[in-house]
């Protein structure tokens, strides 16, 4: 503590941002001090609000009325500017004006009495004004803390924790160690120290002594999910301190996850939580050795190996999920790795580009924990793969973790988990926003009924090699823009202007260092243009690489007739089989790309561009492109070590050559580049020209309906990529709910759904909604219930429809008047008497075949029927019937 106070005083006196984070078992603590005059440029990171103007009065104050079916969205104290006003033109370009909201469609501004009369038109736009925040230093804040509430019911608990963390420093100083797990004497001593602190400061009227004891019991623990959550939050605070963007934490954050402990506290003792010289000792100290064994035997299905999927898999490996005999993790993802994934999907490296995400992620977590029993699949989840993810597959599982970027897949997995009555862990992010939801069979509401299933509520982690919608191609085009015209130029400038750049490169992994130096060398030497013609040549070659060669290479690796290891066609469902484009300068979209790309490339190098399409077409027609040659097959190595050595040797040689070539940055200093910052609303800067052309050409590659400029701008403006801080925090919270599920918690109050926004920062943890109960004829049921019927009778014969109806009548007192299988009507009371008798006499599976005209898939062991029954007063729709045919 003395060292922290010394550093805190030093930093505060020099306006150096100071952050300290600490986790102890199931508890976390975070403190921020950014100085006495910290400037926040953007408090929330949201796009500025805009509204169309309907009318502006002349008066003091002036009243602005907005158009639209929805509220303008402004709040009191916002600052706005106006543009495109006709009549009252004095407001166009006027300095930001503070407003007072009158209602959902109107607000007041300053005196407009002497302005011209408003005629029509105009847009009002929010302006984010800088805000100044004063922070207290650590020494002062310890005595009078400002605690950010993550749970309003726990304010007094957080005050106790504020004292307990300080007392823990005193305990360690005195005892030279942390309190031993579940040790009563150590807990007594920590409580005594906490009481002394409270008596000295009179900080809290009623100390929560039981909380201090629990803090002592688990403080020797070290839990990966707690570290992931608090680490993500802390990393975002670091970014705020560096950038001034988003609202900092003011100033303390306390977090606890005590509801992860067993509902029966007697299960944990000093003996069960004693350290065992195991890699899981930090977890055993909190939950005991028996729990660790139970955790290792779990079988979980992870759907998606993208941003959240990578974080979940890392956490699962660290906690030992499925790492014992009988346990397993199955991960599936149909996507391959793109360069743009590397910044937010940390299990992947540059050398993994074009490899399958699931296989690469599985290999990565095996290296983290060799005990991890993980299997990788390439299959999508959907009706087309139900023969793979069938009854046998799901019945073996303990739970499912969904880490996908679309509502359709979430809803499908929700239905499968209801069908098989399996736990579902669901999560999502949208920039700095995130949420988690735990769906527990028979206890909580399901995802489909408890969640906002609007697609725009979730982020888009776009498929790179296998796009299926225009949203995917637009995000791909945005990534291309950022990579080509901003990020690469930024790298070059760092090299040219930062004398320590190459020293920092030496501290990176070889593959990453090589990628950076190759980029710098190509932009400064091999691909540096000297003229406008060179820029056109570069654009033509790049067009060939993106829309012809890359597609040819993809089809070389995955031919149109490729099948997966499960026998499913590779190009199936959402995976559209692409085709390469042939360049035609007379094709408007082809030339649009060349014009935009060449001009943006020229801007990077401060060269003059041109809008003369005829002249550009003449030049581009003279460019000779190299013929496509498929890349050689990947070498098959005998062992992992051989593969590592091979890659290391090759990378090292290339790396040293580039270091030698680039050792003297002064020889290139005249070539400082101009990074291009994307601006979608400027129609003459080639930015949206490039996005629209690149997206639509990509869409043409894959047979995706194209989008015009207006639609492209709308969609591209909504896409927010995943960021590692939020995904880390969200994945940590998911794993805390996993702990509870493994314990088998039965109390709804033990579980938490979470909603967070790291930009604010804002956290809400709420109890899940209980599964709604419906009552019918003295029977109660939820979405998790069904009528189970064994289709084979004791004599070995299959039931007829009449047998099925009699069984439902006898067992559940339900008289069936209608029976459906999917969209097929198998029986209804309104059918003719002869048709009813024919149906009732048929075996159930024969009836299904005759009505649907299809054979029952061999992998199906259960048929699901919807029934309508006759009640005393009205027709009632009941839970589904699960008819078991084997």
N, C-alpha and C positions, 0 to 999 in steps of 0.2 A: 504493500500500500504506500509506503514511503516513496518508493521509486515512481509509482504512478503519480503521486502528488507532485513530486519534483518535476517530472516531465510535463504534467498538466500546467503547472505554474510557468514553466519555460515557454511552452507553446502559446499560452494565453497572452503573455506579455509581449509576444512578437506576432500576434495575429496568425499563428500557424494552426490550422485545424487539427484538433486532437480527438481521436476516437479510441475507445477501449471497449472490448467485448469479452465476455467470460461465460462459459457454460460449465455447469456442475450437475452431472446426472440429468435429471428431468427439469432443471432450471436454467434460465438464461438471463444475462444482464448486458445491457448496451448503454453507453454514455457518449454523447457528442458535445463538443465545444468548438464552435467555428469562429470564436472571437467576438468582440464587442460591436462590430459593424459589418456583419456579413450581408452581402447583397445577393438576393435571389432574383434571377432574371425571368424565370418562368415557374410559377408555383405548382403547376399540375401537369404540364406536358401535353395537355389536350390541344387539339386544333382550335384556333380562335373561332368563336361563334360568329356567324354571319346571318343576316336576315334581309329580306327585301322590304324596302320602304313603301308604304301605302300613302302616307300623308305626313306633313310637318306643319304645325301651326306657327303663325307669327304671334309671338307673345312672350311674356316673362313669367315663368319659363316657357320655352317652346316644348310642345308635346309631339313626340314621334309615334306614329301608328304603323305597325308592321303588317305585311301580308302573310298569308299562310294559314294552314289548318292547325299548325302546332304552335306552342308558345315560342316566343323569340329566344328564350333561354338565358337572358341576361339577369343579373342580380344587382341589388343596390351597391353602389360604389364602383361598378365596372367602368372602364374607360373605353370609348368607342371613337371611330373615325367614319367619315362618310365618303362615298365615291359615286360617280355617275348620276348625281342629282341634277335634274333639269329645273330651272327656275331659281330656286334658292341655292345658286352655285357657290355662294360664299362658304358653304359647308364642305365643298369638295377640297380635299387636301388640308382642311383645318386641323389644328393641333388636337390631340386626344381630349375628349370631353367626358367629364364624370357624369354619370347618369343616376336618376332615382326611378326605380321601377314603379309604375302605376298599376300594372296588371299584366296578364300573359301576352298581350299584344301591343302594349304601349309603355312609354317611359318619358321622363322629363329630361331636357338638356338645358343649357344656359339660355340667356335672353336672345330671342330671334326677332324681336320687334322690328328692328331696322334692317333685317335681311330682305332680300327679294322674295316675292311670293312663290311658294312651292308650286311646281307644275306637275311633274311626274317623275317616276323612276327613282333609281338609287339603291345603294347597298350600304348597310351599316355593319361595321365589323369591329369585333372586340380587339382591344389593344392591351397586351400584357405589360403592365408597368412594373419597373423594378421595386422590390420591397427590401427593407433593411431589418435585420434581426440581431438582437443583442443576446449573447450567450454568457452565462455565468461560468467561471472557472470551476474545475473539479473540486477544489478545496471548499469553495463556498457552496457549491451545489450539493455536496455531501450532507451539509447541515440543513439546507433548505431546498430539497429537490423539487424539480418540476417533472412529474412522472406521466408519461404518455399512457393512456388507458387502452389496453387491448381487450379488456373485459370489465365492464362497469360494475359488475358484482364483486370484483376482486380488488378494489382500491385499497382497502385495509390490509389485504394479503400482500399487496405490492409494497406497502409501507413496511410491513414486517420483513419482507425479503430485502429491502434496502438496508435494514439494520443487520440482517443475518449474513449478507455478503461481506459487510464490514467486519462482523464478528468472526467470520471464517478466516479472514486475513490474520486476525489476532490469534486464532486457534493454531493456524499453521506456524506462525512465528513462535508460539509457545511450545507446541508439540512436535514441530519439525515434520509434520505429515498431516494429510487430510483425515477427517474422521473415518473410522473403519465402518464398512457397510453393516447396518443394522446393529451397531454397538451402542448399548444403552449408556455406558459411562461417557463415551465421547459425545453422545447426544446431550447428556446432562451438562457437560462442560460448555458445549457450544451455546446451549440455552442460557446458561449462567452469564456468558460473555455478552450475549444479545441483550439480556435484561440489564446488565451494567450499562451498556451503551444507551439503552432507552432511558434509564434513570438519569444519565448524565445530560441527555439532550431533551428529555420530555417530548420526544418525537411522536409517540403513539400512546393513546390512552389505554388501549387494550391490546396487548401483544398476543399474536396468534401463536401460542406456544407449541401446539401440535404441528403447525406448519414448520417451525424451526426444527423440531425433531425429525420430521420427514426430510427436510433439507439436509440434515446431518446424515441420515441413513443412506442417502443416494449421492452425496457430494463427491464420493470417490469414483463415481461412475463416469463414463465417457460414451455418449450415444451419437452415432453418426447422423440420425435424423434431426436431433436437436442442433447439432453443429451445422447441418445443411440449411435449416431454417434461419438460424441466427446469422450464419455466414452470409446467406443471400441478402438479408436485411442490411447487415453491416457493409457489405460490398456496395450496395446502392447508396449508402450514406457517404462512402468514400468518393463515389462518382459525383455526388452533390457537392462535396467540399471542393472537388477539382474544377467543376464546371459552373457552379452557381445555378444549375437547372434542377428544379423540383424543390419542394419544401423540406428542410432538414428536420430530423427528430429533435424535439425540444422537451427535455434533454435526456431523460432516462427512459429506458424500456425494460420492463421485467416480464418474463414469460415462464409459465410452468405447465407441465403436462402430467400432473399427478394422477389424472384419470387413466393413464396408461398402466398404472399398477393394478394388480388383481383386485377384483371386487371383494374377495375374501383376503384380508390383509394377513391372516394367519399362515398363508401359503409361503410367506417369506420370513426367513430367520437368518441369524448371524451365520449359521453353518451353511445354509443353501446359497448365501450370497458371498461366501468366502472366495478369495482369489485362487485361481487354479493354474497360473502360469499359461494361460490360454490366450489366443489372439482376441477372444471375446470377453476377457476379464472386465473390461469397461462396461459391458452390457450385463454380465453375470452379477456384478456388484449392485446393479439396480433390480434385476428381475430374477436372479437365481439361476442355478445350473439346470434345473429341470425345464425351465422355460426355454433356455438355449437349445436344449435337446429337442423340444417340441418345435421350435422355430426351424431347426435344421431339417425336420421331416415334412415341412409344408411343401405343397405342390401348387405353384402359381403360374398363370398364363398372362404374359405381358403383351398387349397389343399395341405395337408402335415402338420404334427405336429412334425417334427423332429427339427434339430438345428435352421434353419431359421424360421420354422413355430412357434416354441415356442417364439422366439423373436418378431415376427410379432404379435402374439396373445397378448403378454404382452403389446406391444405398442398400439394395438387397444383398449385394455381394459383401458389403461391409458388415451387415448385421448377421450374416450367415443364413439367410433364408434359403431353404432347399439345399443346404450344404452338407447334409448328413445322409446316411444310407436311407433310401426310400423317399428322399425329397428331390425336388427338381424345380427349375424355372424354364418355361418354354416361352421364347420371344419370337414374334413374327412381324415382319415388315417387308412390303413388296418394293420398297424404294432402294435406290442405290445412292451412294455418297457423292455429293457435289461440293465443289470448292466453297461455295457460300455457306454450306452447313458447318464448316469447321469452327466458325466463331461462336456458335451457340450449342453445338453438339460435341461435347468435349471428349468423348471416347474415340473420336475419329481424328486422324492425322492426314497430312497432305499425301502421304504414300498410300492412303486408303481410298483415294478418289476413284470412283467408278465401281468399287466393291459394294456388295450388298450390306445395308446397314445392320440387319439382324445378325449376320454372321460375324461382322467386324466388332459389333458391340459385345456379342457373346465371348469372342476371343479376348477382348479387352478386360472384361470382368473376371475371366478365368485367370488372367495374369495378376489381377488384384487379389483374388482369393482362389487359389488352386483347388480348394475343396468344393467350389461352387459347381453344382450339377446343372449346367445350362445347355439347352438345346435351341438351335436357331432354325426358323422356318422362313420361307420366302412368300408364303401365301397371304392373300387378302382374307378378310373375314366377311362372309356374306353367304347367301344361299348357294352360290356356286362351289363353295368349299365345305359344305356341311357333311360331305362324305369323309373329309379329313378331320374336321372338328365335330365329331359325332358323339353319340351317347357314351361310348367307351372313353373317349377323350375327356369330356366334361365331368363324368362321374368320378374320375380320379382326382379332380382338382379340389383345392381348398378355397381358391378365390381367383379373381381376375382383376388385373390392373389395366385400365384403358388409358393410353397416352396417344390419342389420335387427334387430328386437326379438323375433323368435320362432324357435324351433327348426325349424319346418316349412319356412320360407323358406331357412334356412341349409342344411338337408339337401337341399332341392331344388337350390339353386345348387351344392352340392358334387357332386351327381350330374351336373349339366350340365357342370361343369368337368372331371370325369372323362371324360365322353362326348366332349368336344371337346379334352381333354388341355391345359387351360389352367391357368395359375397362379391360385391363389385366396388372397386376403388376408382373413382373418376376424378379427373382434374383438368384444368385448362388455364391458359394465360393469354393475355392481350396486352402486350407491351409490359408496363409495370403493374398491371392488374392481374390477379389470379384468383382461382377458387379451387376448393376441393370438396368432394362429396363422398360420403361413405353410405353404401346401400347394403343393409344387413337383412337377410331373409327373415320374413315374418315379423320383423321389428320396425324397420323404417319404410318410408315411402320409396317408391322406385324412381329411377332417374327420369323416366318419361313423364311422370305425374308431378315430380317435385321441382323440375328445372325449367328454366326459360330455354326452350329449344330453338330459338332464333339463331340462324347461322351466323349473323353478324355479331353475335355476342362472344364469339370465340376467335382466337387468332388463326391465321392461315400460314401453316408451315408447308409451303408449296412443293408438290412433287416436281423434281427437276428432270429426271430422265423419262418420266411417265406421266406427263400432264394429261388431264382429261377435261379441264374446263378453261375458259378464257381467263379466269382468276389466276390459275396456275401460270399461264404464259405471261400474264402481266407482271406477276411478281418476279418471274425469271428475267423479264426485260428490265425491271428496276434493278435487280442484282447485277445484271450486265452493265447497266449505266454506271452504277456506283463503283463497280470493280474497274472498269475500263477508264473512266474519265475523272474519277475522284481519288479512290483509294490508291491506285498505282502512282498517280501524280504526288499524292501525299507521301508515299514511301520514298520516292525519288528525292523530294525536297528535304525529308528528314536526313537522308544520306548526305545531301549536299550541304546542309546548314548545321548539322549537329556533329561536332567533332568526336563525340563519344559513341556515335551510332554503331560503328563496326565493333567496338568493344562490347556493346550490348548484344550484338548479333552473336558474338562468341559464347554468350551465356544461354543461347537458345538451343533447342534440339536441332540436330543436323538437318533433318528434313525441312523443318520450318525455316531455318537460316538459309538453306539452299533455295527455297521457293522465293524468299524475299530478295536475295541477291540476283537470282535469275530475272526477276521482274525489273529490278533496277538496271541490270545490264542490257536487257532488251529495249527498255524505254530510252536509255541514254545512248546506246551504241547500235545494236542490230536493227531496231525498228524506229530509230529517230529520223523523222522526215526533214528534208531540207527545203521542200517546196510544197506548194498546194497539190501538185500532181502526185507527189509521194503520199499525201494524205488520202487521195482517192485510191491509189494503189493499195494502201493498207486496208481501207474500208472494203474494197473488192475481195481481197484475200480473206479478210475476217468474215465476210458474208459466206464465202465458200466453206470456211471452217465450221461455222455455226449451223448452217442450214443444209449443207450437203455432207461434208466429211464426217462430222460428229454423228449424224444419223446413220451414215454408212457403217461407221465403226460400231454403233450400238446394234445394228442389225447383223453385223459380223459376229458379235458376241452372243446376241440373242436373236437368232433367225426367226422369221415369221412362224415357223412350225415348232418352235422350242416348247418343251414341256417342263414342268417343275418336277422335283423329286417325288411329289405326290401323284404325278400323272396328269395334272391339270395343265391345259395350255398356258404358256407363259403370257402370251398376248391375249388377255381375256378380261371381260368386265370393264373396269375402269382403266385398265392398261390398254391404251390404243396403240396399235402397231403403226409406227411412223413410216414416212417415205421421204427420201431426199429430194430437195428442190433443184431444178436446173436454172441457172441464172439467165435472165432475159432483161436486158437494159430497157426494152420497150414496155416491160411490165411496171406499172406505176409504183406498186408496193416495193418491188425490188430496188427501183431507183430512189424511192423515198428513203430507204435505209442507207444507201450509199451517200446521198446528199447530207443526211443528218449525221451519220457516223464520221464522215470525212470532215465536216465542219467542227464537230466537237473535238475530234483529234487535233485539228489545227489550232483550236482554242487552247488546248493543253500546251502546245509548243509556241504559242503567241505568233502564229502564222496567219496571214489573211486567208479567209475562206471565200466562198462564192455561192450564190443562189442560182446561177445560170445553169439550168438543168440540161440544156442542149450541149453546152460546153463540157459539162461533167459526163454526159452520156458518151460524147466522142472520146474522151480520155479513157473512160472505164472499158470501152470496147477494145482498146489496145492492150489491156492488161492480160497477160498470160498466167493462168493459175496452174499450179502443179497438180498432176493427177493424183487421185486418192489411192493410197497404199495402206491396207489394213495393218494395224500394229501387230507385232509378233506376239505369239502366245506367251502367257505368263509362265515363267520357269517354275517347275514343280520341284520343291526342295524336299530332301529326305527328313529334315527335322526343323523345328522352329529356330534352333540356334544357327543352323546353316543359313536359313533365310535372313535372320537378323544380321549375321556377319556379311552376307552378300550385299544387302542394302547399305550397311554401314560403310563398307569399303568403297562402293561406287559413289555414295554421297560424299564421303570424305574427300575423294580425289577431285570431284567436280567443285566441291566447296572451296578447297584450297586454291584451285585455279581462279575462281571468281574473286576470292579475297585478294589474290595477287593483282588481278586486273583492276579491281576497284579500290586498291589500297590508297591511291592518291585522289581524293575527291576534288582537289583544287583544279585538276585538269578538265573537270566537267562543270565547274561552278557557274559558267555562263549560261547553263541550260536549266536554270530553275524553272519549274513548270507551273502552269496555272490550273489547279484543280477546279473542276466544274461542280458546283453545288446545285443539286436538282431543284428546279422550281417549276411546278406543273402548271402554274397559272400565267406564265409568260408565253404567248403564242408565237413569238418570233425568235426564240432562243434555241430552237432545234431539240429541246429536251423532250417534250411530248411527241414531237415528230419521230424521234428515235424510239421511244417507248411503244408508240402505236405500231410503227413498222416492224420492230423486232418482235413484239407480241403476236401480231397477226401472221408474220412469216412462220413463227414457231407454231401457231395454231394451224396454219396450212400444212406444216410438216405432219401434224398429228390428226388432221381431219376434224379440227375443233371449229365450231362456228366463230367467225371473227367479230370483233367489236369496233364500232366507229370511234372517232376521236372523243366525242362527248362521253360515251359510255366507258371508254378506257380511262378517262380522267377520273370519273366517279369511282370506278372500281379500284384503280391504283391508289387513290387517295385514302381508301379505307383499309388498305393492307398494312398491318403493323407486325413486324417480325418478332419472334420470341427473343427474349434477352436472358442471359444466364443468371442474373440476380434473381429474377422472379421464378424461373424454373427451379433453381436450387431451393428457394424458400417453399415453393409449392410441393416439390417432391419430398422434402423433409416432413411437411405436415401430413402428406399421404401415408408415410411410413409410421407416423405416430398412431394413426387409425389402424394400421396393420397390426401393431402391437396388441391393440385391444381385441381385434378379431381373433388373434392367435390365443389370447387368454380365454376367449369365449364369452366376453362380456354380454350380459343379458339385459342390463339396464339401459334404457334409451339415453338417460342423462350422462352416461359414460362417454358417449360418442360426440364428435363435433364436426360440423361442416364449417368451412372457413371461407372468408372473403377478404381480400387484401388489395391494397394499392400502395406500392412502395414509394410512389411519387409524393404522396401526401404528408407523412406516411399514415396509413389507415388500416386497421385490422378489426375484423369482427369474427368471433367464434360463437356459433350457435348450435343448439341441440337440433339434430335432424327431426324432421316431421315424422310422427308415428304413422305407420301404415294404416290408412283409413279402414275402418271396420264397417261392413254392411251386414244388416240383419234381414234374413228371409225365413219366415216360418220357424222362428225360434233357432235358426241356424245362423252362425256368424262366419264371415269369410273376408279375406283381403285379396289383393292382387297376387299374393304369393300362393294362394290355395288353389286346388283343383280336385276334381273327382278322379280317383285312381280306379281303373277297372282292368282286371286280368282277362285278356281275350280268350285264353285257352281254358276250357272247362275241365273238370276233374276227369271226365272220360276221354280227354285228349282232343276233343273236337272244338272247333272255334265257335264262338258265340254268333248267333244271328242278331239282326237288329232288334228283334223282339226280345231275345235274351238280354241284350244290353239295356233296353228300356225297363225290363222287369228288374234287373239288378239295381238300376238307379232308383226305381220306385221303392224297392225293398230296403236298400241301404240308406237312402237319403230322402225318401218320401217325395220324390219329384216325378211328375208326370210329363214326359217329353212330348211336345207338340211340333218341334222342328229340330232338325239335326243338319249341321253344315260341316264340310271339310274344306277349309280355305274358302274359296268362292263357289264351291260346288254344293248344291242342295241335295242331300242324300234322302231326306224324308221331311214331309210336312203334312199336317193334318188336313190342309186344304186340297191335297191330291185326291184323285178319284179313289173310290173304295178299292178297286182292283189294283191300282198302282201302289196304294198303301200296303195291301196284302202281299204284293210281290216284293216290295222293299223289306217288309218285316220278316219274310221268310229267307232272305239272302244272308249269307255270312257277311260279316262286317267288311272284311277286306275285299270280298267279291263285289260288294255294293260300291265301294270306293273305286275299284277298277272300272266297273261298268259305267258309272256316272262320269268319271274324269276322263275315261278313255286312255289312261296311262297306267303303266306298271308302278307298283310301289317300290321306291329305291331300296336296293339291298341293304344299305346301311341303316335304314330306319327300323327302330325297334318299338317305336311308340307313335301312334297316330293321335293328333290333337283335334278334337271336335268342339264346335261351339253349339250349345243347346239353348233352346227356349222352352220353358216349362209353363204349365198352366197352374196358376195360383188360385186362391179362393176368390180374389177380387180382380186380379189383373194378370196379364202375361208377364213372366219374370225372366230376365236374362241372368244366367248363373255363371259360376266359374267354368273354365274349360274342362272337358273330359279328356284325360290321358288314358288312351286305350292301348295297353301293352300287348303286342302281337307275338312276343317271344318270351 
